[in-house]
């Protein structure tokens, strides 16, 4: 949906496969951003690149298993080292 002729408001959602888990995100593409686009392909590339950049700025993974992972990984490494020594 356009706000005015100088900006185009893009609304996108992250599709993570979970029903009801996404929320709409919005940002504007300025008329200045399309200045060097001469073809539909260039405009499409700008559109999707802009969405990807907005995604990378807004969405970050969150996980509290780092210590658990390190403990598991150390055990695996130690087990492999022990198996190599036993050979």
Phi and psi in degrees as a GROMACS rama.xvg file:
@    title "Ramachandran Plot"
@    xaxis  label "Phi"
@    yaxis  label "Psi"
@TYPE xy
-86.3361  137.841  UNK-2
-83.4061  -48.2645  UNK-3
-154.45  -176.449  UNK-4
-71.6335  -15.8232  UNK-5
-92.6992  -15.3394  UNK-6
-134.676  145.622  UNK-7
-119.418  123.04  UNK-8
-86.9237  121.184  UNK-9
-99.643  132.19  UNK-10
-118.207  124.637  UNK-11
-136.66  161.067  UNK-12
-133.876  150.471  UNK-13
-83.219  128.024  UNK-14
-99.4839  99.6038  UNK-15
-106.636  8.01255  UNK-16
88.8768  -5.53354  UNK-17
-100.45  130.644  UNK-18
-68.2559  131.404  UNK-19
72.2842  8.7439  UNK-20
-91.823  -7.38283  UNK-21
-103.289  155.664  UNK-22
-126.773  144.063  UNK-23
-69.5606  140.533  UNK-24
-117.952  147.261  UNK-25
-133.003  145.597  UNK-26
-156.632  167.706  UNK-27
-109.752  142.585  UNK-28
-105.662  124.872  UNK-29
-83.6701  152.085  UNK-30
-57.9574  -31.0444  UNK-31
-63.2563  -29.7318  UNK-32
-67.8017  -24.2405  UNK-33
-96.2767  5.77934  UNK-34
-54.1819  -39.3947  UNK-35
-99.7728  10.5111  UNK-36
-93.8645  121.297  UNK-37
-110.024  -14.2318  UNK-38
-127.725  162.953  UNK-39
-59.9919  -37.4666  UNK-40
-62.1651  -43.5013  UNK-41
-64.5243  -38.6056  UNK-42
-65.6883  -42.1562  UNK-43
-61.6896  -43.8464  UNK-44
-61.2224  -42.7412  UNK-45
-61.8729  -45.1107  UNK-46
-57.5692  -53.9182  UNK-47
-71.7257  -34.4332  UNK-48
-63.788  -39.8402  UNK-49
-64.5828  -41.3641  UNK-50
-63.6457  -44.332  UNK-51
-61.1399  -42.5027  UNK-52
-64.3992  -40.925  UNK-53
-65.0601  -41.4461  UNK-54
-57.3659  -49.077  UNK-55
-64.4767  -28.5171  UNK-56
-79.5308  -27.4536  UNK-57
-101.248  -32.0461  UNK-58
-107.413  126.846  UNK-59
-133.391  139.636  UNK-60
-70.6022  146.999  UNK-61
-131.137  129.505  UNK-62
-154.669  140.923  UNK-63
-111.714  25.9294  UNK-64
-105.38  14.9457  UNK-65
-58.4076  -49.6106  UNK-66
-63.377  -39.9895  UNK-67
-62.4565  -41.5291  UNK-68
-62.1398  -46.838  UNK-69
-59.9156  -42.4614  UNK-70
-61.3841  -47.0631  UNK-71
-60.7543  -47.5696  UNK-72
-62.2338  -42.5093  UNK-73
-61.432  -40.5145  UNK-74
-62.8157  -42.8583  UNK-75
-62.9503  -45.8958  UNK-76
-62.3743  -44.5496  UNK-77
-63.4658  -40.7902  UNK-78
-62.4028  -44.4871  UNK-79
-64.1891  -42.2551  UNK-80
-62.8105  -40.0976  UNK-81
-65.4354  -41.1034  UNK-82
-63.5674  -37.8263  UNK-83
-67.2545  -39.0797  UNK-84
-66.9027  -34.2222  UNK-85
-74.2756  -17.9653  UNK-86
